[in-house]
């Protein structure tokens, strides 16, 4: 591997660019935190609004007996002469 050699000016430029990028990332991080807080507040408001409403009724489960009755009634209809 060849050793990389930089002049002092090049190193200062690289470090300043990295510092600038880190500051930008810090600002983005703060914005994301603020957005997250706003979203959490909105979720709490929605939960409060929806808590007053009745819970939805779940769909009834079809039992095995019910499906067998349906099959036998369908067979009876199919067996009838036309």
C-alpha positions as CSV (number, residue, x, y, z in Angstrom):
1,X,0.0,0.0,0.0
2,X,1.2,3.4,-0.9
3,X,1.2,6.0,1.9
4,X,-1.0,9.0,1.2
5,X,0.7,12.3,1.8
6,X,-1.3,15.5,2.1
7,X,-0.1,19.0,2.5
8,X,-1.2,21.0,5.5
9,X,-3.6,23.0,3.3
10,X,-5.2,19.9,1.9
11,X,-5.7,18.4,5.4
12,X,-7.3,21.6,6.7
13,X,-9.7,21.6,3.7
14,X,-10.6,18.0,4.3
15,X,-11.2,18.6,8.0
16,X,-13.3,21.7,7.3
17,X,-15.4,19.8,4.9
18,X,-15.9,17.0,7.4
19,X,-16.9,19.5,10.1
20,X,-19.3,21.2,7.7
21,X,-20.9,17.8,6.9
22,X,-21.2,16.9,10.6
23,X,-22.9,20.2,11.3
24,X,-25.4,19.5,8.5
25,X,-26.1,16.0,9.9
26,X,-26.7,17.5,13.3
27,X,-29.2,20.0,11.9
28,X,-31.0,17.1,10.1
29,X,-31.0,15.1,13.3
30,X,-32.7,18.0,15.2
31,X,-35.3,18.4,12.5
32,X,-36.1,14.7,12.6
33,X,-36.5,14.9,16.4
34,X,-38.9,17.8,16.1
35,X,-40.9,15.9,13.4
36,X,-41.0,12.8,15.6
37,X,-42.3,14.9,18.5
38,X,-45.0,16.4,16.3
39,X,-46.1,13.0,15.1
40,X,-46.3,11.7,18.6
41,X,-48.5,14.6,19.6
42,X,-50.8,14.0,16.6
43,X,-51.0,10.3,17.4
44,X,-52.1,11.2,21.0
45,X,-54.7,13.5,19.7
46,X,-56.1,10.9,17.3
47,X,-56.1,8.3,20.1
48,X,-58.1,10.7,22.3
49,X,-60.6,11.4,19.5
50,X,-61.0,7.7,18.7
51,X,-61.3,6.5,22.3
52,X,-64.8,8.0,22.6
53,X,-66.1,5.9,19.7
54,X,-67.3,2.4,20.1
55,X,-64.8,-0.4,19.2
56,X,-65.6,-2.0,15.9
57,X,-67.3,-5.4,16.0
58,X,-65.1,-8.2,14.7
59,X,-66.5,-10.3,11.8
60,X,-68.2,-13.5,13.0
61,X,-66.2,-16.6,12.6
62,X,-67.7,-19.3,10.4
63,X,-67.9,-22.5,12.3
64,X,-67.3,-25.9,10.9
65,X,-70.9,-26.9,11.4
66,X,-72.1,-23.9,9.5
67,X,-69.9,-24.7,6.5
68,X,-71.1,-28.4,6.5
69,X,-74.7,-27.2,6.5
70,X,-74.0,-25.0,3.6
71,X,-72.4,-27.8,1.7
72,X,-75.2,-30.2,2.3
73,X,-77.8,-27.7,1.3
74,X,-75.9,-27.0,-1.9
75,X,-75.7,-30.7,-2.6
76,X,-79.5,-31.0,-2.1
77,X,-80.1,-28.2,-4.6
78,X,-77.8,-29.8,-7.1
79,X,-79.6,-33.2,-6.7
80,X,-83.0,-31.8,-7.5
81,X,-84.3,-32.7,-11.0
82,X,-84.8,-29.9,-13.4
